[in-house]
Every structure is written in C-alpha cells, then in structure tokens.
Amino acid sequence: MDSSLPRIHLELWAADAVVLFDWLMTVDLDAVPIEHPAEKQALADLLTSLEATDVRDVTQDEIDAARGEVARDMGW
C-alpha cells in the first residue's frame, strides 16, 4: 500500500473483526461478485490490515463464539 495515500482509522467490534477475518481467509476472492477490480483489492487490503491484529490467532471455538455474537442481534 502507498503510505502517502490518505488513511482512516476504523473501530470495529472484535467479534465482527474475527468473523470478517475468518471469512476473508477462507473465501475465494475470485468467486466473490465484484463490479470493479478495486473492490477485490479493497477486500485483500482489509485482510492484510486484520492480519496485523490479534484476530489472526483466534481458535475455532473463538470464531464460533464470534459468529454467534454477531448473528444474535441481526434481526433477520
């Protein structure tokens, strides 16, 4: 990533971060429907950012718990 580009700081619920990280690690980004190549790159960049956190060390039990937390209040 170009360090001269503007950056934002994003707060994310820990459970959301775990679920997103697990999904991004397992999904085939070539199979995700996109309209522009930048969308695929943005997902890859998100994965890289999440890899720099402690979510990369979660266990399957923690992933399952995070999924439950995120899904609990979905309302659909």
HELIX and SHEET records of a PDB file:
HELIX    1   1 ALA A   14  THR A   26  1                                  13    
HELIX    2   2 PRO A   37  GLU A   51  1                                  15    
HELIX    3   3 ASP A   54  ASP A   57  5                                   4    
HELIX    4   4 GLN A   60  ARG A   72  1                                  13    
END                                                                             
